Amino acid sequence: LALVLKYQGKYDEAEKLNRRALEGREKVLGPKHPDTLTSVSRLGSVLKSQGKYEEAEAMHQRALEGREKVLGPKHPRTLTSVSHLGSVLWNQERFVESEGLEVRVMKTRKKVLGNEHPDTLTAMANLA
């Protein structure tokens, strides 16, 4: 439901639901569980949509660090976290840092998925 609210532009409602989901998953699953980290990432995305870039950055950084430890640096969800963090940095006009993260995503996806995979092409488009 929170995703639907986000796509409808109802960011405050989406934020509240995402915070509740995150709180519940932290209690039940723990802070490092992949599903909890997904909730962290989703909250970061809503915060970015609201222009709350510093808090969004913190959420995406947390999701990235957790996913690197739990899933590994080449896992698709980890790479998505790298890209999300890069996007938030771009919105903060931290272009060099953002580009470095997006290059990392592109290079890793090329190695793991190949040059023609849709995720690789998306990573390339993010750098265009």
N, C-alpha and C positions, 0 to 999 in steps of 0.2 A: 504494500500500500504506500509506503514511504517513497518508493521509486515513482509511482504514478503521480503522487502529489508533487514531487520534484519536477517531473515532466510537464505538469500543469502550471508550473510557476508558483506553487503554494509552498514556498521555501520554509517559512516559519513552521508550518505544520509538519513538513517533511523532516525538518531538523528535530522537532520534539519526538517524533516517532523513531527516528534513527538513534537518538540519545537513549530512549527507553529500550530499544532493541539491543544496543551496545551494553547497557547496564545489565540487562538480563543475561546476555551471553557471557559477560565477564563473570557473573555470579555462578552460572551453571557450568560453563565450559572452561573458564579460566582465561586470562588475558592473552595467552599465546596460541590458543586454538585457531585453526584456519578460519572457522566461521566467525569467531570474534574479530579476527583481523579484517574479514570482509565487512563487518559492521563498522569498524574503524574507517575503512576506506570509503564506504558509502557516506558516512557522516562528513568526511573530508570533502567529498564531492558536493554535497549540499552547501557546506560552508563556503566553498569556492564560488558556487552559484550566487550566494548572497554577498559576495565581495569581502568576506571575512578571511582574507588571505593568510594572515599569520596563524590563525587557529587551524585553517585548512592545511597549511604547510605542516603544522605539528602533527595533525592526524595522519597525513600521508607519509610523513617521516616515520611515525610509529608503525604504520601498516607495513612499510618497506622493511624496516629493521626486523620486525617479527617474521615477515614472510621469508626474508633471507635466511634467518635461523631455522625456521620450521620447514620451509619448502625448498630452500636452496636458491642460489642467485640466478639460475637459468629457467626457473619455473615460470610458466605463463602469467600466473597471478603476481609473482614478484616483479616481472617486467612491466606489468600493468601499473603496479605501484610506483615504479621508477618513472614511468611516463606521466602518471598523475602528479607526482611531485614536480616533475619538469614543467608541467602545465601551470601549476600554481606559481612557480618561480618566474615563469614568463609573464604572468599577470602582475607580478611585483616588479617587472622590468629588470629582472636579474637574468639577463639574456645569456651570458656566458655560462652560468651554472646550468640553466635550463637546457642549452644546446648540448652541453656535456652529457647530461642524463639521457637526452633523446638519442644522441649518437651511441651511447651504451646500449640502449634498447635495440636500435637498428642493427648494430653489429652482432649482438647476441642472437637476435631473431634470424638474421641471415645464416649464422652458423647452425643454429638448432633447427630452424624450419625451412631454410632455403630462401633463395631470392624472390621466388614467385608466390610465396604464401601470402594470403591476405593480411595477416598480422604484420609481416615484414613490409609489405607495401604501405600499410597504414603508418608504420614507423618512419618510412621514407618520406611520406607525405607530411608528417609532423615536422620534418626538418626543412621542407620546401618553403 
